[in-house]
C-alpha cells in the first residue's frame, strides 16, 4: 500500500479544522497531542498547525519525522526537519539531540515509548512547545495510555507533570462523506480546573473525561459525538455513518432523534401501531 503525500502544505482554514487550532498555534510552551489511527490525518493537521506558527512567529522549529511528509519553507520561522533512519536512530535520541540546538517548537513524529515521553515532558517543562502524536481513539484513552507507560509508584508524579504540561489533546477520525470523499470528526480537550482534578484523581463512574469535555462546549471543546451530530445536521454524513463511528451510541441516537424531530421527520421505523380502545376499556373495567 502506498501513501499519497501532498506537495503543498494545507492551511487550517483549507482543512476546515476547528477554530481552536488558531489558539493552539499561539501556545508558548507545553504539549499538544494529536491522536487517532494510522491514516486519520494527524500529520496533515500538525503540518497546518506548524504552518500557522511559521506565518506568525520568528522561532526555531525542529521536526523529528518518520517519514518527512511535508517540506516546510522558511517564512517567519526557521525549520530543521529530520527523518528517522537518516538523521537519528530513535525518537528519544533525536529529541535529546534536538534539545541541544535551542529550538522553541519541537515536533516528535510519535510518542512511541516511555523514554521519548519523558524527554518530551522535560522539554515542555523547560519552556518548549512540543507537538506529537499517539495511536489512541479518544482524549480519555490518551491520558490513560500515557499513565500506563509508568510504574504504579510513579503515577502521582506523572499525573502532576501532565497537569502542568498538557495544553491540548486533539483526536481525529475520518468518516465517509455524503457524495464521496471523507470528512474529519474531532474530539478536542484543553486544560481546566475540572480536568486537572480528574487527571490527578482518576475517572469515576459519574465523572469521566467524556463528561468533562461534553460539559465544556462554552470553551470550544467537543466530544466526537457532539461533532458527529453537527456533521449529520449539516448533511455531510449519513445517519448510519453517525451511529457506526460514534463513541456512545445512546447519546448519538438521542441526538439524532432530536434533530429529526426538529425537522419534522419520523424518529422511528415502527409504524401502524394503534391500541384497541374498546379492549383497553374492558380491561380497566374488569371484563
Secondary structure, DSSP 8 states (H G I E B T S, - for coil): ------SS---TTTTT--THHHHHHT--SEEEEEE-STTSSHHHHHHHHHHHHHHH---EEEEEESS-------SSSEEEEEEBTTTBSSHHHHHHHHHTTT-SEEEES---SHHHHHHHHHHHHTT-EEEEEE--SSHHHHHHHHHHTS-GGGHHHHHHHHHHHEEEEEEEEEEE-TTSSEEEEEEEE---HHHHHHHHH--BTTB-HHHHHHTTGGGT-B-HHHHHHHHHHTTSS-HHHHHHH-S-HHHHHHHHHHHHHHHT--S-S-------HHHHHHHHHT-
